[in-house]
Amino acid sequence: MTSLLNIQQKLLLTKNSDFANSSNDLVELLTIRAQQNSNQVAYRFLGDGEFESDLITYGQLNKKAQAIAAHLQNNKAEKGDRALLLYPSGLEFIAAFLGCLYAGVIAVPTSMPRRREKADRLKAITENCQPKFILCTSAYLPNLKLKNPDNNQIEPIIWIESDSVWLELASKWEKTEIDRDAIAFLQYTSGSTGTPKGVAISHRNILYNQKMIEAGFSHSKKTVFVGWLPLFHDMGLIGNVLQPLYLGIPCILMPPTTFLVKPIRWLKAISKYKATTSGGPNFAYELISQIPTEQLANIDLSSWDLAFCGAEPIRAATIRKLDKLKPLGFDSKSFYPCYGMAETTLFVTGINKSSPSTILNLDLDSLARDRAVLVRSNEDSNQSNSIAIVGCGHTWLNQKIIIINPASSQKCLSGEIGEIWVRGDNVAQGYWNDRAKTIQTFKAYTFSDRSGSFLRTGDLGFFHNDELFITGRLKDLIILRGCNYYPQDIEATVEQSHPSLRKNAVAAFLVELEGKKQLIVVSEVARTFRRNLNPEEVVRAIRTEVSCEHNLFVDWVCLIRTGSIPKTSSGKIKRQACKHEFLNKTHVYNRFHNRFIDKLF
């Protein structure tokens, strides 16, 4: 970290230019932004999803972060101490996150435990990172400290109510030297394939990935962000919070629940603030595609020129559904498929802005044998033995991506499906307090080249015309009769098999029972169908569709009530958790085989 004098010298040299690329860390970046644009609004917050309830300028944010940092220092914070951040969505979280960085403390963002939710994830994170501090707001402190079976394992040394910190403490802040490779924060994985792991993200990782996002998204000083994603999640934090800070542009935020309860609020905010960049996972676009046309009156989406989509499989059918937004000024070329993960800070690949999405139709039989064979490129193909897959773009800057056979560690040939390996300055340092998994995941070498290590993403895919296509997760792969099947493909078929089944609420996985591999499907039933549900009809529909589309027999069909299926904090299906619960409750299935189960878990 440069001294304050050096920052002032850099400020003079970059008076009228972009200095983000020359900054050593986020602390220096915000310090200069506050000096150059003290009164510029950095973030606006729509508390109810529609009206502004809070805003903060760069000058105010800098002062607030310094005050929190000084308070941490007064409480004997040392470099490398961890601070757990437990906040509802809001600007207080942003100030607390940056305050930790100002103090040299490693921030640990995580989700707020819900009222009746077990604190298993929070307990696992706390045990792993051993925080010295827990930061929260005064309104939530009593509930968080309440001793009950759900949270009595959380015993931090010091609790801090960041909204009660005296702002005048900012003058007491003592600048600490920050190395570019120092860990800025721990981003805990969603836990969709196991226990959450703390990804150690450095200042170098953050700044390089911000540069990648800027290049990939073609951002400029005219970019305007609108976002509703959870701020503790990598897409919300790196994308919706730190990218605007990196660029020095405005960002309008709203709580995730306000969008989920009323999806049209997202479109209204884009229209009102003339947002140019906004996005989310595939399910978000499914939700807005279901908004009744009469509710879309007076909404103008012509400014929205980059609608990024990632974090979960992107479906070609979802892209086609967005045609209903064309009368509102939305251009289909604005849809921006991308790929990323916590282990790469966030962004890995994305298409060229304003280019149409690439949709390939692959032969299912070849896909089962790890081969990507095109049926035809026509996205309207209705061939029953093919599946449409959406491209996720290409690499950016100096990041390198290769496709590797996970069994032999040799590079795959053209058209072969293998594991995606990544190398670049955006790749994190490893998993916190887990050397074995760090070596296994972050220190991979190809069979023929030991010159540099790669990150094993755990995702499977292939390149076509230099564009990356994701086919699924290695850990979730369903292998039957020597062929590979991707659970998300089976789940998509199940969702469409009967109107009673909820979207994004299906899990498909294999179990070993009675010496035989058996295919299991667990699906939530929509609340409106529960009273008069005919379970035999639903089971028959599921088996028929899966058999026709994938030539597979579903051994067990388990129907569960709305909201019962295990999901991560970011909304991904936890297939491994479903499998674990299934195996632990086999006696339930033996008794009610293929019958409606009111509550599985």
C-alpha positions as CSV (number, residue, x, y, z in Angstrom):
1,M,0.0,0.0,0.0
2,T,1.4,3.4,-0.9
3,S,1.6,6.2,1.7
4,L,-1.0,9.0,1.9
5,L,1.5,11.3,0.2
6,N,1.9,8.9,-2.7
7,I,-1.9,8.7,-3.0
8,Q,-2.0,12.5,-3.2
9,Q,0.7,12.5,-5.8
10,K,-1.2,9.9,-7.8
11,L,-4.3,12.0,-7.5
12,L,-2.6,14.9,-9.1
13,L,-1.2,12.8,-11.9
14,T,-4.6,11.2,-12.6
15,K,-6.7,14.3,-12.1
16,N,-8.7,13.9,-15.2
17,S,-8.1,10.2,-16.1
18,D,-9.1,6.8,-14.9
19,F,-6.9,5.6,-12.1
20,A,-8.6,2.3,-11.3
21,N,-6.1,0.3,-13.2
22,S,-3.2,1.8,-11.3
23,S,-4.6,1.4,-7.8
24,N,-2.9,-1.1,-5.5
25,D,-5.9,-2.1,-3.5
26,L,-9.6,-1.1,-2.8
27,V,-8.6,1.2,0.1
28,E,-6.5,3.3,-2.2
29,L,-9.2,3.2,-4.9
30,L,-12.0,4.5,-2.6
31,T,-9.7,7.1,-1.0
32,I,-8.9,8.7,-4.3
33,R,-12.5,8.4,-5.5
34,A,-13.6,10.3,-2.3
35,Q,-11.0,13.0,-2.9
36,Q,-12.0,13.5,-6.5
37,N,-15.7,13.0,-6.3
38,S,-16.6,13.5,-2.6
39,N,-20.2,14.6,-3.3
40,Q,-21.0,12.1,-6.1
41,V,-23.6,9.5,-5.1
42,A,-22.0,6.1,-5.0
43,Y,-25.1,3.9,-4.1
44,R,-28.8,4.4,-3.8
45,F,-30.9,1.9,-2.0
46,L,-34.6,1.1,-2.7
47,G,-35.7,-0.3,0.7
48,D,-39.1,-1.5,-0.6
49,G,-37.8,-2.1,-4.2
50,E,-39.4,1.0,-5.5
51,F,-38.6,4.2,-3.5
52,E,-35.2,5.4,-2.3
53,S,-34.7,4.9,1.4
54,D,-31.0,5.6,1.6
55,L,-28.1,6.9,-0.4
56,I,-24.4,7.4,0.2
57,T,-21.7,9.6,-1.5
58,Y,-18.1,8.6,-2.1
59,G,-17.1,11.0,0.6
60,Q,-19.6,9.7,3.1
61,L,-18.6,6.1,2.3
62,N,-14.9,6.8,2.8
63,K,-15.5,8.5,6.1
64,K,-17.8,5.7,7.3
65,A,-15.3,3.0,6.3
66,Q,-12.5,4.9,8.1
67,A,-14.6,5.2,11.3
68,I,-15.4,1.5,11.3
69,A,-11.8,0.7,10.7
70,A,-10.8,3.0,13.6
71,H,-13.3,1.3,15.8
72,L,-11.8,-2.1,14.9
73,Q,-8.3,-0.8,15.6
74,N,-9.5,0.5,19.0
75,N,-10.6,-3.0,19.7
76,K,-7.1,-4.4,19.0
77,A,-7.8,-5.6,15.5
78,E,-4.7,-7.0,13.9
79,K,-3.8,-7.7,10.3
80,G,-5.4,-11.0,9.2
81,D,-8.1,-11.1,11.9
82,R,-11.4,-12.2,10.5
83,A,-14.7,-10.3,10.9
84,L,-18.0,-12.0,10.1
85,L,-20.5,-9.7,8.4
86,L,-24.1,-10.4,9.2
87,Y,-26.3,-7.8,7.5
88,P,-29.6,-7.6,5.7
89,S,-29.2,-6.2,2.2
90,G,-28.3,-2.5,2.5
91,L,-25.7,0.2,2.4
92,E,-24.5,-0.5,6.0
93,F,-23.1,-3.8,4.7
94,I,-21.0,-2.0,2.0
95,A,-19.5,0.4,4.6
96,A,-18.7,-2.5,7.0
97,F,-17.1,-4.5,4.3
98,L,-14.8,-1.6,3.2
99,G,-14.2,-0.7,6.9
100,C,-12.7,-4.2,7.4
101,L,-10.4,-3.7,4.5
102,Y,-9.3,-0.3,5.8
103,A,-8.3,-1.9,9.1
104,G,-6.5,-4.8,7.4
105,V,-9.1,-7.2,8.7
106,I,-10.3,-10.0,6.5
107,A,-14.1,-9.5,5.8
108,V,-16.3,-12.6,5.8
109,P,-19.7,-11.8,4.2
110,T,-22.4,-14.3,4.8
111,S,-26.2,-14.6,4.7
112,M,-28.4,-13.6,7.6
113,P,-29.9,-16.7,9.2
114,R,-33.7,-16.7,8.7
115,R,-36.0,-16.7,11.7
116,R,-36.8,-20.5,11.7
117,E,-33.8,-21.6,9.7
118,K,-31.1,-23.8,11.3
119,A,-27.7,-22.0,11.5
120,D,-25.8,-25.0,10.1
121,R,-24.1,-23.0,7.3
122,L,-23.3,-20.1,9.7
123,K,-22.0,-22.5,12.3
124,A,-19.7,-24.2,9.7
125,I,-18.4,-20.9,8.5
126,T,-17.8,-19.7,12.0
127,E,-15.9,-22.8,13.0
128,N,-13.8,-22.6,9.8
129,C,-12.7,-18.9,9.9
130,Q,-12.7,-18.4,13.7
131,P,-13.7,-14.7,13.5
132,K,-12.5,-12.2,16.1
133,F,-15.4,-9.9,15.3
134,I,-19.0,-10.0,14.2
135,L,-20.3,-6.9,12.6
136,C,-24.0,-6.2,12.3
137,T,-26.6,-3.5,12.8
138,S,-28.1,-2.5,16.1
139,A,-31.6,-3.6,15.0
140,Y,-30.4,-7.2,14.4
141,L,-27.9,-7.6,17.2
142,P,-30.4,-8.8,19.9
143,N,-31.8,-11.6,17.6
144,L,-28.3,-12.6,16.5
145,K,-27.1,-12.8,20.1
146,L,-30.2,-14.6,21.4
147,K,-29.2,-17.9,22.9
148,N,-31.2,-20.7,21.3
149,P,-30.4,-24.1,19.7
150,D,-30.1,-22.5,16.2
151,N,-27.3,-20.1,17.0
152,N,-25.7,-20.9,20.4
153,Q,-22.5,-22.0,18.7
154,I,-21.7,-18.4,17.6
155,E,-19.4,-17.0,20.2
156,P,-17.3,-14.2,18.8
157,I,-14.9,-12.2,20.9
158,I,-16.3,-8.8,20.0
159,W,-19.7,-7.8,18.6
160,I,-19.8,-4.4,16.7
161,E,-22.9,-2.5,15.7
162,S,-21.5,-0.6,12.7
163,D,-24.4,1.8,12.5
164,S,-23.7,3.0,16.0
165,V,-20.0,3.7,15.3
166,W,-19.2,7.4,15.9
167,L,-18.3,9.0,12.5
168,E,-15.7,11.3,14.1
169,L,-13.6,8.3,14.8
170,A,-12.6,8.5,11.1
171,S,-9.9,11.0,12.1
172,K,-8.4,8.4,14.4
173,W,-8.0,5.8,11.6
174,E,-4.4,4.6,11.2
175,K,-3.5,3.6,7.7
176,T,-2.1,0.1,7.4
177,E,0.3,-1.2,4.7
178,I,-1.7,-3.5,2.4
179,D,0.1,-5.9,0.1
180,R,-1.7,-6.6,-3.2
181,D,-1.6,-10.3,-2.4
182,A,-3.0,-9.8,1.1
183,I,-6.4,-11.5,1.6
184,A,-9.2,-9.0,1.4
185,F,-12.1,-11.3,2.2
186,L,-13.3,-14.8,2.3
187,Q,-16.0,-15.7,-0.1
188,Y,-17.7,-18.9,1.1
189,T,-19.0,-21.1,-1.6
190,S,-22.7,-21.9,-1.9
191,G,-22.3,-25.4,-0.7
192,S,-24.3,-26.9,-3.5
193,T,-21.9,-29.9,-3.7
194,G,-20.8,-30.0,0.0
195,T,-19.9,-28.0,3.0
196,P,-19.2,-24.3,2.2
197,K,-15.5,-23.5,1.7
198,G,-13.9,-20.1,2.3
199,V,-12.3,-18.9,-0.9
200,A,-9.4,-16.6,0.0
201,I,-9.7,-13.5,-2.3
202,S,-6.8,-11.0,-2.4
203,H,-6.7,-7.4,-3.5
204,R,-4.9,-8.5,-6.6
205,N,-7.7,-11.0,-7.4
206,I,-10.4,-8.3,-7.0
207,L,-8.7,-5.6,-9.1
208,Y,-7.8,-8.0,-11.9
209,N,-11.3,-9.5,-12.0
210,Q,-12.8,-6.0,-12.0
211,K,-10.6,-5.1,-15.0
212,M,-11.9,-8.3,-16.7
213,I,-15.5,-7.4,-16.0
214,E,-14.9,-3.9,-17.3
215,A,-13.5,-5.3,-20.6
216,G,-15.9,-8.1,-21.0
217,F,-19.0,-6.0,-20.3
218,S,-17.6,-3.0,-22.3
219,H,-18.3,-0.7,-19.3
220,S,-17.6,3.0,-19.4
221,K,-18.3,6.1,-17.3
222,K,-21.8,6.1,-18.8
223,T,-22.7,2.7,-17.3
224,V,-25.5,2.7,-14.8
225,F,-26.1,-0.4,-12.5
226,V,-29.3,-1.7,-11.0
227,G,-29.1,-4.7,-8.8
228,W,-31.1,-6.9,-6.5
229,L,-28.7,-9.8,-5.9
230,P,-27.6,-10.7,-2.3
231,L,-24.7,-8.5,-1.4
232,F,-22.9,-11.3,0.5
233,H,-22.9,-13.4,-2.7
234,D,-20.0,-13.2,-5.1
235,M,-22.2,-11.9,-8.0
236,G,-23.8,-9.3,-5.8
237,L,-20.6,-8.2,-4.1
238,I,-18.1,-8.3,-7.0
239,G,-20.5,-7.4,-9.7
240,N,-23.1,-5.0,-8.2
241,V,-21.0,-3.4,-5.4
242,L,-17.3,-3.4,-6.3
243,Q,-17.6,-3.0,-10.1
244,P,-19.5,0.4,-9.8
245,L,-16.9,1.4,-7.2
246,Y,-14.1,0.4,-9.5
247,L,-15.5,2.4,-12.4
248,G,-16.8,5.4,-10.3
249,I,-20.3,5.0,-11.6
250,P,-23.7,5.0,-9.8
251,C,-25.4,1.9,-8.6
252,I,-29.0,1.4,-7.5
253,L,-29.7,-1.5,-5.2
254,M,-32.7,-3.2,-3.8
255,P,-33.2,-6.2,-1.4
256,P,-33.5,-9.6,-3.1
257,T,-36.8,-10.3,-1.4
258,T,-38.5,-7.2,-3.0
259,F,-37.7,-8.6,-6.4
260,L,-38.7,-12.2,-5.6
261,V,-42.0,-11.1,-4.1
262,K,-42.8,-8.7,-7.0
263,P,-40.4,-9.2,-10.0
264,I,-41.7,-6.2,-11.9
265,R,-39.9,-4.0,-9.5
266,W,-36.6,-5.0,-11.1
267,L,-37.9,-3.8,-14.5
268,K,-39.4,-0.6,-13.0
269,A,-36.0,0.3,-11.5
270,I,-34.2,-0.3,-14.7
271,S,-36.8,1.9,-16.5
272,K,-36.7,4.7,-13.9
273,Y,-33.0,5.0,-13.5
274,K,-32.1,4.3,-17.2
275,A,-29.9,1.4,-16.1
276,T,-27.5,0.0,-18.7
277,T,-26.2,-3.0,-16.8
278,S,-28.3,-5.4,-14.7
279,G,-28.7,-9.1,-14.4
280,G,-29.0,-12.3,-12.3
281,P,-29.3,-16.1,-12.6
282,N,-31.5,-17.8,-15.2
283,F,-34.5,-18.1,-12.8
284,A,-34.7,-14.3,-12.5
285,Y,-35.4,-14.1,-16.3
286,E,-37.9,-16.8,-15.9
287,L,-39.7,-14.8,-13.3
288,I,-39.9,-11.6,-15.4
289,S,-41.0,-13.6,-18.4
290,Q,-44.1,-14.6,-16.4
291,I,-45.1,-11.0,-15.6
292,P,-48.6,-10.4,-17.2
293,T,-48.3,-8.2,-20.2
294,E,-50.8,-5.6,-18.9
295,Q,-48.5,-4.9,-15.9
296,L,-45.7,-3.9,-18.3
297,A,-47.3,-0.7,-19.4
298,N,-45.1,2.5,-19.2
299,I,-41.9,0.5,-18.7
300,D,-39.0,1.5,-21.0
301,L,-36.1,-1.0,-21.2
302,S,-34.3,0.6,-24.1
303,S,-31.4,1.7,-21.9
304,W,-30.7,-1.9,-20.8
305,D,-28.0,-2.9,-23.1
306,L,-26.3,-5.6,-21.0
307,A,-28.5,-8.2,-19.2
308,F,-26.0,-10.6,-17.8
309,C,-27.0,-14.1,-16.8
310,G,-24.9,-16.6,-14.9
311,A,-24.6,-18.6,-11.6
312,E,-26.7,-21.5,-12.9
313,P,-27.4,-23.3,-16.2
314,I,-28.7,-20.8,-18.8
315,R,-31.6,-22.3,-20.8
316,A,-32.3,-21.5,-24.4
317,A,-36.0,-21.6,-23.7
318,T,-35.6,-18.8,-21.2
319,I,-33.9,-16.6,-23.8
320,R,-36.8,-17.1,-26.2
321,K,-39.3,-16.1,-23.5
322,L,-37.7,-12.7,-23.3
323,D,-39.2,-11.8,-26.7
324,K,-42.2,-10.5,-24.8
325,L,-39.9,-7.6,-23.6
326,K,-39.2,-6.4,-27.2
327,P,-42.2,-4.0,-27.2
328,L,-40.6,-2.3,-24.1
329,G,-37.4,-1.6,-26.0
330,F,-35.4,-4.6,-24.9
331,D,-33.0,-5.9,-27.6
332,S,-32.4,-9.7,-27.5
333,K,-28.7,-9.0,-28.3
334,S,-28.5,-7.3,-24.8
335,F,-28.8,-10.8,-23.2
336,Y,-25.3,-11.6,-22.0
337,P,-24.5,-15.2,-21.0
338,C,-21.5,-15.5,-18.8
339,Y,-19.7,-18.0,-16.5
340,G,-17.9,-17.6,-13.2
341,M,-17.4,-18.9,-9.7
342,A,-16.2,-17.8,-6.3
343,E,-12.8,-19.5,-6.9
344,T,-12.1,-17.1,-9.7
345,T,-13.3,-14.1,-7.7
346,L,-16.3,-14.0,-10.0
347,F,-16.0,-13.5,-13.8
348,V,-14.4,-16.2,-16.1
349,T,-16.0,-15.9,-19.5
350,G,-18.6,-13.8,-21.3
351,I,-19.7,-13.1,-24.9
352,N,-18.9,-9.9,-26.8
353,K,-21.4,-7.2,-25.9
354,S,-24.3,-6.8,-28.3
355,S,-23.6,-10.1,-30.0
356,P,-26.4,-12.7,-30.2
357,S,-26.3,-15.6,-27.8
358,T,-24.9,-18.8,-29.3
359,I,-27.3,-21.8,-29.0
360,L,-26.1,-25.2,-30.1
361,N,-28.2,-28.4,-30.4
362,L,-26.3,-31.4,-29.2
363,D,-26.9,-35.0,-29.8
364,L,-27.9,-36.6,-26.5
365,D,-26.4,-40.0,-27.3
366,S,-23.0,-38.4,-28.1
367,L,-23.3,-36.2,-25.0
368,A,-23.7,-39.3,-22.9
369,R,-20.3,-40.5,-24.2
370,D,-18.5,-37.1,-23.5
371,R,-18.7,-35.9,-27.0
372,A,-20.2,-32.7,-28.2
373,V,-21.8,-33.5,-31.6
374,L,-24.0,-30.8,-33.2
375,V,-27.4,-31.8,-34.6
376,R,-27.8,-28.4,-36.1
377,S,-27.3,-24.8,-35.0
378,N,-31.0,-23.8,-35.5
379,E,-32.2,-22.8,-32.0
380,D,-35.8,-23.7,-33.0
381,S,-34.8,-27.3,-33.5
382,N,-37.4,-29.7,-32.1
383,Q,-35.5,-32.9,-32.6
384,S,-36.3,-35.2,-29.6
385,N,-32.8,-36.7,-29.4
386,S,-31.1,-33.3,-29.0
387,I,-30.7,-30.7,-26.3
388,A,-30.1,-27.0,-26.7
389,I,-27.1,-25.5,-24.8
390,V,-26.2,-21.9,-24.5
391,G,-22.6,-20.6,-25.0
392,C,-21.0,-18.6,-22.2
393,G,-18.5,-16.6,-24.2
394,H,-14.7,-16.6,-24.2
395,T,-11.9,-15.7,-21.9
396,W,-10.7,-12.1,-21.3
397,L,-7.4,-10.4,-20.8
398,N,-4.6,-12.9,-20.0
399,Q,-6.7,-15.5,-18.3
400,K,-6.1,-19.0,-19.8
401,I,-8.8,-21.8,-20.0
402,I,-8.2,-25.4,-21.0
403,I,-10.4,-28.5,-21.2
404,I,-8.9,-31.5,-19.4
405,N,-9.8,-35.2,-19.2
406,P,-10.3,-35.4,-15.4
407,A,-9.1,-39.0,-15.3
408,S,-5.9,-38.6,-17.3
409,S,-5.1,-34.9,-16.8
410,Q,-4.5,-34.7,-20.6
411,K,-6.0,-32.0,-22.8
412,C,-9.2,-33.0,-24.5
413,L,-9.4,-33.0,-28.3
414,S,-11.8,-30.8,-30.2
415,G,-15.4,-31.9,-29.5
416,E,-14.5,-33.8,-26.3
417,I,-16.1,-32.8,-23.1
418,G,-13.9,-32.5,-20.0
419,E,-13.2,-30.5,-16.9
420,I,-12.7,-26.8,-17.2
421,W,-9.3,-25.6,-15.8
422,V,-8.5,-21.9,-15.3
423,R,-5.3,-19.9,-14.7
424,G,-5.1,-16.1,-14.2
425,D,-4.6,-13.4,-11.6
426,N,-8.3,-13.6,-10.9
427,V,-7.9,-17.1,-9.5
428,A,-8.0,-17.0,-5.7
429,Q,-5.2,-18.1,-3.3
430,G,-7.0,-21.2,-2.1
431,Y,-9.5,-22.4,0.6
432,W,-9.1,-20.9,4.0
433,N,-7.7,-23.4,6.6
434,D,-7.9,-26.3,4.2
435,R,-4.5,-27.1,2.7
436,A,-5.5,-30.5,1.3
437,K,-8.4,-29.1,-0.7
438,T,-6.4,-26.1,-1.8
439,I,-3.7,-28.3,-3.3
440,Q,-6.3,-30.6,-4.9
441,T,-8.4,-27.8,-6.4
442,F,-5.9,-24.9,-7.0
443,K,-2.7,-26.7,-7.8
444,A,-3.6,-28.9,-10.8
445,Y,-1.1,-29.7,-13.5
446,T,-1.6,-31.2,-16.9
447,F,-0.1,-34.5,-17.8
448,S,2.5,-33.0,-20.1
449,D,3.2,-29.5,-18.6
450,R,4.3,-28.7,-15.0
451,S,5.2,-25.1,-15.7
452,G,2.2,-23.6,-14.1
453,S,-0.8,-24.7,-12.0
454,F,-4.5,-24.4,-12.8
455,L,-7.7,-24.2,-10.9
456,R,-9.9,-27.3,-11.3
457,T,-13.4,-25.7,-11.5
458,G,-15.3,-29.0,-11.1
459,D,-17.4,-27.9,-14.1
460,L,-17.6,-29.9,-17.4
461,G,-17.7,-28.3,-20.8
462,F,-16.1,-27.9,-24.2
463,F,-15.0,-25.2,-26.7
464,H,-16.8,-24.6,-30.0
465,N,-15.4,-21.8,-32.2
466,D,-13.4,-20.5,-29.2
467,E,-16.6,-20.2,-27.1
468,L,-17.0,-22.1,-23.8
469,F,-20.1,-24.3,-23.3
470,I,-20.9,-25.6,-19.9
471,T,-22.5,-29.1,-19.7
472,G,-22.7,-29.7,-15.9
473,R,-20.9,-30.3,-12.6
474,L,-18.4,-33.2,-12.3
475,K,-19.6,-34.1,-8.8
476,D,-23.3,-34.2,-9.9
477,L,-22.7,-36.3,-13.0
478,I,-25.1,-39.2,-13.3
479,I,-23.3,-42.3,-14.8
480,L,-25.5,-45.2,-15.9
481,R,-24.6,-48.1,-18.2
482,G,-21.3,-46.4,-19.0
483,C,-23.0,-43.2,-20.2
484,N,-23.0,-39.7,-18.7
485,Y,-26.2,-37.8,-18.0
486,Y,-26.4,-34.3,-16.6
487,P,-28.9,-33.8,-13.7
488,Q,-29.9,-30.3,-14.8
489,D,-31.1,-31.8,-18.2
490,I,-33.2,-34.4,-16.5
491,E,-34.5,-31.8,-14.0
492,A,-35.6,-29.6,-16.9
493,T,-37.5,-32.4,-18.4
494,V,-39.2,-33.2,-15.1
495,E,-40.2,-29.6,-14.6
496,Q,-42.1,-29.6,-18.0
497,S,-43.7,-33.0,-17.5
498,H,-46.7,-31.9,-15.4
499,P,-48.1,-28.5,-14.5
500,S,-48.2,-29.3,-10.7
501,L,-44.3,-29.3,-10.5
502,R,-42.5,-26.2,-9.5
503,K,-39.7,-24.6,-11.5
504,N,-36.2,-24.6,-10.0
505,A,-37.4,-27.1,-7.4
506,V,-36.3,-30.5,-8.8
507,A,-33.3,-32.7,-7.9
508,A,-32.1,-35.7,-9.8
509,F,-29.4,-38.0,-8.5
510,L,-28.1,-41.5,-8.2
511,V,-28.1,-43.8,-5.1
512,E,-26.9,-47.3,-4.6
513,L,-29.7,-49.5,-3.2
514,E,-29.9,-53.3,-3.0
515,G,-26.6,-53.5,-5.0
516,K,-28.0,-51.4,-7.9
517,K,-27.7,-47.8,-9.1
518,Q,-31.1,-46.2,-9.0
519,L,-32.2,-42.9,-10.4
520,I,-34.1,-40.7,-8.0
521,V,-36.2,-37.6,-8.7
522,V,-37.3,-35.3,-5.9
523,S,-39.7,-32.5,-6.9
524,E,-41.7,-29.9,-5.1
525,V,-45.4,-29.7,-5.8
526,A,-46.9,-26.2,-6.3
527,R,-49.0,-25.2,-3.4
528,T,-52.1,-24.7,-5.5
529,F,-52.1,-28.3,-6.7
530,R,-51.6,-30.0,-3.3
531,R,-55.3,-30.4,-2.4
532,N,-56.5,-32.3,-5.5
533,L,-53.2,-33.8,-6.6
534,N,-53.2,-37.2,-8.3
535,P,-49.7,-38.5,-7.4
536,E,-49.9,-41.6,-9.7
537,E,-50.7,-39.3,-12.6
538,V,-47.7,-37.0,-11.8
539,V,-45.3,-40.0,-11.3
540,R,-46.4,-41.5,-14.6
541,A,-45.9,-38.2,-16.4
542,I,-42.4,-37.8,-15.0
543,R,-41.4,-41.3,-15.9
544,T,-42.8,-41.0,-19.4
545,E,-41.0,-37.8,-20.2
546,V,-37.7,-38.8,-18.8
547,S,-37.9,-42.1,-20.7
548,C,-38.7,-40.4,-24.0
549,E,-36.2,-37.6,-23.7
550,H,-33.2,-39.4,-22.0
551,N,-34.0,-43.2,-22.4
552,L,-33.8,-43.5,-18.7
553,F,-36.1,-45.1,-16.1
554,V,-36.8,-43.2,-12.9
555,D,-36.7,-45.7,-10.0
556,W,-38.0,-43.4,-7.3
557,V,-40.2,-40.3,-7.6
558,C,-40.6,-38.3,-4.4
559,L,-43.1,-35.4,-4.4
560,I,-42.6,-32.9,-1.6
561,R,-44.4,-29.7,-0.6
562,T,-43.4,-26.2,-1.6
563,G,-40.2,-24.9,0.0
564,S,-39.0,-28.2,1.2
565,I,-36.1,-29.0,-1.2
566,P,-32.6,-28.0,0.1
567,K,-31.1,-25.0,-1.6
568,T,-28.0,-22.9,-1.2
569,S,-28.1,-19.3,0.0
570,S,-27.9,-18.3,-3.7
571,G,-30.9,-20.5,-4.7
572,K,-29.0,-23.5,-6.2
573,I,-30.4,-27.0,-5.6
574,K,-28.3,-29.0,-3.1
575,R,-28.4,-32.4,-4.8
576,Q,-25.9,-33.9,-2.4
577,A,-28.0,-32.9,0.5
578,C,-31.1,-34.4,-1.2
579,K,-29.2,-37.6,-1.7
580,H,-28.1,-37.6,2.0
581,E,-31.6,-37.1,3.2
582,F,-33.0,-39.8,0.9
583,L,-30.5,-42.4,2.1
584,N,-31.2,-41.4,5.7
585,K,-35.0,-41.8,5.2
586,T,-35.1,-45.0,3.1
587,H,-37.8,-46.4,5.4
588,V,-40.1,-43.6,4.5
589,Y,-39.8,-44.4,0.8
590,N,-40.3,-48.1,1.4
591,R,-43.5,-47.4,3.1
592,F,-44.8,-44.7,0.7
593,H,-43.1,-45.8,-2.5
594,N,-44.1,-43.3,-5.3
595,R,-46.8,-41.8,-3.2
596,F,-47.2,-38.1,-2.3
597,I,-45.1,-37.3,0.7
598,D,-46.3,-34.2,2.6
599,K,-42.9,-33.2,3.8
600,L,-39.7,-35.1,2.9
601,F,-37.1,-33.3,5.0
